[in-house]
Amino acid sequence: MRISLVQIDKTQDSYLTEGIDIYHRRLKNYTAFEILTINVPKQVRQRSVNEQKLEEAKLIINLLNTEDMLVLLDEKGKELSSTEFSKFIAGKQNASIKRLIFLIGGPFGFDPRIYERANFTLSFSKMTFSHQMIRLFFVEQLYRAFTILKGEKYHHE
């Protein structure tokens, strides 16, 4: 199974990029993992919020295949513990999902078309995190999930 993290626009802060890179390298020992960035043209950022979300949705949909499993990272989603998240990943591996895509939206969330296409919506917390910060939190939790599945010492219960 290939796991993709899809994000809108590049990560802006170097400290986040450095952390993301650390976990991205570590994940290569466990799974085929990639980070895909959808660059939204600057002129789109001058439009209304709904128009921005619609343009982002078009770019996202063009990236997806019909057999991809799409998981939205969204504050309205289901919260899972780290152990539950590792079981979620294992379940998708066992179900022979070819590509599991985790999607972090732009600063205004998702267009309704993306919610309709999603197979699952995951929340990291009842708190709201920036779409930039959640990138680091996600790759760390994905790494943690694989170490849990392998019975390694990274995760302490």
JOBEL-V789047 format. One record per helix or strand of 3 or more residues. SS is the DSSP state (H for helix, E for strand). FROM is the first residue (numbers start at 1). TO is the last residue. If there is no record, write none. Layout:
# JOBEL-V789047
SS & FROM & TO
SS & FROM & TO
This chain:
# JOBEL-V789047
E & 2 & 8
H & 14 & 27
E & 32 & 38
H & 42 & 46
H & 49 & 63
E & 69 & 79
H & 82 & 94
E & 99 & 104
H & 112 & 117
E & 120 & 123
H & 133 & 149
